[in-house]
Amino acid sequence: MKTFIKIIKVFFTLLFFSFSIIMLYYTALAPKIDRFKLAEEFQGSYLSQTMFDILKMQHPDYSDAYFEQSVAFNKRGDYAKGFELLDKAVDHNPKIHLGYSGWMKLRKLRDYDGALSDFDRLDSLTPNSIDAPWGEDIDFLRGECYFGKKNYHEAIGFLNQSIINQKEDWADVHAFVYLGLCEYELGNYEKSISEFQRALNQSDHVPEAHFGIAKAYQNIGETEKAKEHILKAEENIGSKREDSYDEFLNEIYLNEILDFKQSLEEKPSIKKTTDHQL
């Protein structure tokens, strides 16, 4: 019995020793890229954060380690720690990480000036290419920033440039939606309608465009056309622009569509009452 217990102890000792060697290898000795991929796979875990810390200690200029480690913190909403790491990634490799930094400042923090600063700096570092931070055209994102700042004239300029960059048929449909919203805010209702129509020419299932064009028609007294488009906005609400993590600047909701629809239904009855009284 004592011999069996000794064998068991030796077995578990060897097992623990082997496990320790394996962990040491994968956390501190394996090739840099292999450890990065493993830490990325377990993003946000204690093991992942420890591996990134070791990678940064061994390779202080490894920008991707700072960047990837920041993602878990930003996903949790710990932007102070997330941007502390992301800023270091930008310091080490601005061409690679400025776009994401600007995108995060726009979409997560609503820091429009900070986002514009990052986008403009990135643009200056890549004069011979059109950047696409996090997969979106840089001029579309700059237009969105200026829309958020309520600087509609600047927004229009960048949104039109985005459409030139991507070509009319391939541009982000929300470039046209934002153009319509900008013209609407400037009181240019006829121009607003034509911009929303450009979005609908690309796809008739863009509820933001139908909602915007309905409001523009209502402002120029075209109530029947407004009703037609508000119904389409309601029908296509399932296709609206949305994201699990973010609220977009031009995001719309079913309740506001229904409220506007009701206001359109009430107007004819008010007009009839007025005519009867006259």
Backbone torsions as a table, in degrees:
resi	resn	phi	psi	omega
1	MET	NA	-42.3	179.8
2	LYS	-64.6	-37.5	178.3
3	THR	-63.3	-41.7	179.3
4	PHE	-61.9	-43.3	179.8
5	ILE	-63.9	-39.9	178.6
6	LYS	-62.7	-41.3	179.2
7	ILE	-62.1	-43.1	178.8
8	ILE	-61.9	-43.3	-179.7
9	LYS	-63.2	-43.7	179.3
10	VAL	-63.4	-41.4	-179.7
11	PHE	-60.1	-49.1	-178.8
12	PHE	-69.4	-31.0	176.1
13	THR	-65.0	-45.5	177.8
14	LEU	-64.2	-39.0	179.6
15	LEU	-64.0	-45.1	179.4
16	PHE	-64.8	-41.3	179.8
17	PHE	-63.1	-43.4	179.5
18	SER	-63.4	-43.0	179.1
19	PHE	-61.9	-41.2	-179.8
20	SER	-63.9	-40.9	178.7
21	ILE	-64.3	-43.1	179.2
22	ILE	-62.4	-45.2	179.6
23	MET	-63.9	-40.1	178.0
24	LEU	-62.5	-41.7	-179.7
25	TYR	-62.9	-49.4	-175.1
26	TYR	-75.9	-21.0	178.9
27	THR	-94.7	-24.7	-172.9
28	ALA	-134.8	-17.6	-171.3
29	LEU	-118.5	-23.4	-178.4
30	ALA	-65.1	161.8	176.9
31	PRO	-52.8	144.8	-174.8
32	LYS	-52.9	-47.1	-176.0
33	ILE	-67.1	-34.4	178.4
34	ASP	-66.1	-42.1	179.1
35	ARG	-68.6	-36.6	177.6
36	PHE	-61.4	-45.4	-178.9
37	LYS	-64.0	-38.0	179.3
38	LEU	-67.8	-44.0	178.5
39	ALA	-64.2	-37.4	177.7
40	GLU	-63.8	-38.7	-178.8
41	GLU	-63.4	-35.8	-178.4
42	PHE	-104.1	33.4	-175.9
43	GLN	-46.2	129.7	176.3
44	GLY	92.8	-15.4	-179.5
45	SER	-80.1	164.6	177.9
46	TYR	-61.4	-41.5	179.1
47	LEU	-60.2	-46.0	-179.3
48	SER	-60.4	-47.6	-178.6
49	GLN	-63.6	-38.5	178.2
50	THR	-63.7	-43.2	180.0
51	MET	-64.3	-39.7	177.4
52	PHE	-65.7	-39.1	178.6
53	ASP	-61.6	-41.6	178.6
54	ILE	-67.0	-42.7	177.7
55	LEU	-58.6	-43.9	-179.8
56	LYS	-66.5	-35.6	179.0
57	MET	-66.7	-41.9	-178.8
58	GLN	-78.5	-31.3	-177.2
59	HIS	-131.9	77.8	-173.4
60	PRO	-58.1	-22.2	-178.5
61	ASP	-101.8	15.5	-178.2
62	TYR	-80.6	89.1	-171.8
63	SER	-62.5	-34.9	-177.9
64	ASP	-64.1	-31.4	178.6
65	ALA	-66.5	-42.9	177.2
66	TYR	-63.3	-44.4	-178.9
67	PHE	-61.3	-53.2	-175.4
68	GLU	-65.2	-35.4	177.9
69	GLN	-66.5	-30.9	-179.4
70	SER	-69.5	-28.2	-173.0
71	VAL	-59.7	-44.5	-178.0
72	ALA	-62.0	-40.1	-179.9
73	PHE	-67.9	-41.7	179.9
74	ASN	-67.7	-35.0	176.9
75	LYS	-64.3	-33.3	179.3
76	ARG	-82.6	-5.6	-179.5
77	GLY	87.7	8.2	176.9
78	ASP	-88.9	72.8	-172.9
79	TYR	-70.7	-25.9	178.8
80	ALA	-61.8	-50.8	179.2
81	LYS	-71.6	-40.0	-179.2
82	GLY	-59.3	-45.6	-178.5
83	PHE	-76.8	-24.1	172.9
84	GLU	-59.3	-43.1	178.1
85	LEU	-74.3	-43.0	-178.2
86	LEU	-63.4	-38.8	178.3
87	ASP	-61.7	-35.5	177.7
88	LYS	-69.5	-37.2	175.7
89	ALA	-61.1	-42.8	178.6
90	VAL	-63.8	-42.0	179.3
91	ASP	-58.3	-40.3	-176.8
92	HIS	-80.1	-31.1	-178.2
93	ASN	-151.8	77.4	-175.5
94	PRO	-62.0	-35.4	-179.1
95	LYS	-60.4	-37.1	-176.7
96	ILE	-81.2	-36.6	-167.6
97	HIS	-110.8	-10.5	179.4
98	LEU	-62.5	-38.1	-178.5
99	GLY	-60.9	-46.3	179.2
100	TYR	-66.1	-38.8	178.5
101	SER	-60.4	-45.9	178.0
102	GLY	-64.5	-41.8	178.8
103	TRP	-60.5	-42.9	178.7
104	MET	-64.1	-42.2	-179.2
105	LYS	-65.1	-35.8	177.5
106	LEU	-71.3	-55.1	-169.8
107	ARG	-80.1	-33.9	-175.4
108	LYS	-97.8	-41.9	-172.6
109	LEU	-101.3	-14.5	-173.7
110	ARG	55.9	33.7	175.9
111	ASP	-92.7	82.5	-173.0
112	TYR	-65.5	-40.8	179.9
113	ASP	-67.0	-41.3	177.6
114	GLY	-63.4	-41.0	178.7
115	ALA	-64.1	-45.6	179.8
116	LEU	-61.6	-38.5	178.3
117	SER	-61.0	-43.2	179.0
118	ASP	-67.1	-43.8	-179.6
119	PHE	-64.3	-42.4	-179.5
120	ASP	-65.9	-40.3	179.0
121	ARG	-65.5	-43.0	177.8
122	LEU	-60.1	-44.0	-179.3
123	ASP	-60.3	-38.4	-179.8
124	SER	-69.6	-26.1	-180.0
125	LEU	-83.1	-15.7	-177.4
126	THR	-129.5	64.4	-173.0
127	PRO	-64.6	-21.2	-175.3
128	ASN	-102.2	13.5	179.6
129	SER	-143.3	157.6	175.7
130	ILE	-98.9	113.7	-174.4
131	ASP	-76.2	154.4	178.7
132	ALA	-136.0	75.3	-179.6
133	PRO	-56.7	123.4	179.3
134	TRP	52.4	34.4	174.4
135	GLY	85.7	5.1	-179.3
136	GLU	-117.0	140.9	-178.7
137	ASP	-56.5	133.2	-174.5
138	ILE	-62.2	-35.1	-179.4
139	ASP	-75.1	-29.9	172.2
140	PHE	-62.2	-44.2	-179.4
141	LEU	-67.1	-38.3	177.1
142	ARG	-66.9	-38.2	175.9
143	GLY	-61.7	-39.7	178.8
144	GLU	-64.8	-38.9	176.9
145	CYS	-60.1	-47.8	-178.6
146	TYR	-67.6	-32.1	173.9
147	PHE	-62.6	-43.0	177.7
148	GLY	-63.1	-31.3	178.0
149	LYS	-82.7	-2.1	-177.7
150	LYS	64.2	23.1	174.1
151	ASN	-96.6	81.2	-168.4
152	TYR	-71.0	-31.3	179.1
153	HIS	-65.6	-44.7	177.3
154	GLU	-64.9	-40.0	179.1
155	ALA	-59.3	-44.1	-179.6
156	ILE	-59.5	-42.3	179.7
157	GLY	-60.4	-46.3	-178.8
158	PHE	-72.4	-35.7	178.8
159	LEU	-66.6	-39.6	176.6
160	ASN	-65.8	-36.3	177.4
161	GLN	-66.2	-36.3	177.3
162	SER	-61.7	-40.4	179.2
163	ILE	-66.7	-37.4	175.8
164	ILE	-64.0	-43.1	-179.8
165	ASN	-58.2	-43.6	-171.4
166	GLN	-98.7	-10.3	-174.6
167	LYS	76.7	145.8	-173.1
168	GLU	-51.2	-46.6	-174.2
169	ASP	-76.5	-15.2	-175.9
170	TRP	-114.8	-3.4	-178.6
171	ALA	-66.3	154.5	174.7
172	ASP	-59.5	124.6	-176.4
173	VAL	-57.5	-26.2	-178.8
174	HIS	-79.0	-8.5	169.2
175	ALA	-64.0	-41.6	178.1
176	PHE	-69.7	-38.7	178.2
177	VAL	-61.4	-46.1	179.2
178	TYR	-63.9	-38.3	176.4
179	LEU	-60.0	-43.4	177.6
180	GLY	-61.9	-41.0	179.8
181	LEU	-66.4	-39.6	179.1
182	CYS	-63.3	-47.1	179.9
183	GLU	-64.2	-36.7	177.9
184	TYR	-62.1	-46.9	-179.6
185	GLU	-64.0	-28.3	178.2
186	LEU	-83.7	-2.4	178.7
187	GLY	83.8	10.5	179.5
188	ASN	-93.2	76.0	-170.0
189	TYR	-67.5	-39.5	178.8
190	GLU	-64.2	-44.2	178.0
191	LYS	-64.9	-38.9	177.1
192	SER	-57.4	-45.2	179.9
193	ILE	-60.5	-43.0	-178.5
194	SER	-66.3	-34.2	178.5
195	GLU	-71.8	-42.4	176.4
196	PHE	-62.1	-35.2	-179.8
197	GLN	-66.0	-32.3	176.2
198	ARG	-62.0	-38.0	176.2
199	ALA	-64.5	-42.8	-178.0
200	LEU	-71.6	-23.7	174.5
201	ASN	-67.3	-30.9	178.1
202	GLN	-77.2	-39.5	177.1
203	SER	-158.6	133.4	179.3
204	ASP	-82.8	2.4	-176.0
205	HIS	-109.5	41.6	179.2
206	VAL	-110.8	96.0	-174.3
207	PRO	-62.6	-30.4	178.8
208	GLU	-62.3	-38.1	179.2
209	ALA	-70.9	-41.7	178.5
210	HIS	-63.9	-41.3	179.7
211	PHE	-65.6	-45.1	-179.3
212	GLY	-63.9	-42.9	-178.4
213	ILE	-69.3	-32.2	176.8
214	ALA	-62.8	-43.6	179.8
215	LYS	-67.4	-36.5	178.5
216	ALA	-66.8	-43.7	177.8
217	TYR	-62.9	-38.5	178.9
218	GLN	-61.7	-35.5	-178.4
219	ASN	-72.9	-21.8	177.8
220	ILE	-104.6	13.3	173.9
221	GLY	83.6	9.9	179.1
222	GLU	-91.8	72.4	-172.3
223	THR	-65.5	-38.5	-178.4
224	GLU	-65.5	-40.3	176.7
225	LYS	-68.2	-36.0	176.4
226	ALA	-61.1	-42.7	179.0
227	LYS	-63.6	-40.6	-179.7
228	GLU	-60.0	-43.4	-176.3
229	HIS	-80.2	-30.0	178.3
230	ILE	-68.9	-31.9	175.0
231	LEU	-65.9	-39.4	178.2
232	LYS	-69.1	-34.1	176.0
233	ALA	-62.1	-43.0	178.7
234	GLU	-65.2	-43.2	-178.3
235	GLU	-64.3	-32.6	-174.2
236	ASN	-104.4	14.8	-176.3
237	ILE	-58.7	-27.5	178.7
238	GLY	-66.0	-14.2	-179.5
239	SER	-101.6	11.6	-175.6
240	LYS	-66.8	160.2	177.3
241	ARG	-74.7	117.9	179.0
242	GLU	-153.6	161.6	-178.7
243	ASP	-146.9	144.4	-177.1
244	SER	-64.3	-27.4	-174.1
245	TYR	-102.4	-23.3	-171.3
246	ASP	-128.5	154.4	168.7
247	GLU	-107.1	122.8	-178.7
248	PHE	-76.9	156.7	-178.9
249	LEU	-64.4	-29.2	-179.6
250	ASN	-107.0	21.7	-177.9
251	GLU	-69.6	140.0	179.4
252	ILE	-119.1	162.7	-177.0
253	TYR	-133.6	151.2	-176.7
254	LEU	-58.8	-39.0	-176.3
255	ASN	-62.2	-36.2	179.9
256	GLU	-74.6	-30.6	174.7
257	ILE	-64.7	-45.4	-179.6
258	LEU	-65.3	-37.5	177.5
259	ASP	-63.7	-43.3	179.8
260	PHE	-67.8	-39.2	177.6
261	LYS	-60.0	-43.3	179.2
262	GLN	-65.0	-38.9	179.5
263	SER	-64.4	-33.6	177.0
264	LEU	-70.3	-36.1	179.2
265	GLU	-68.7	-31.3	-177.5
266	GLU	-77.2	-27.5	-174.8
267	LYS	-62.4	-43.9	179.9
268	PRO	-60.3	-39.7	-178.5
269	SER	-66.1	-35.2	178.0
270	ILE	-65.9	-42.0	-179.5
271	LYS	-63.8	-42.1	179.7
272	LYS	-62.7	-41.1	179.2
273	THR	-61.9	-41.4	179.8
274	THR	-64.3	-43.2	179.3
275	ASP	-62.6	-39.3	-179.0
276	HIS	-65.3	-40.2	-179.9
277	GLN	-66.9	-35.0	179.0
278	LEU	-70.3	NA	NA
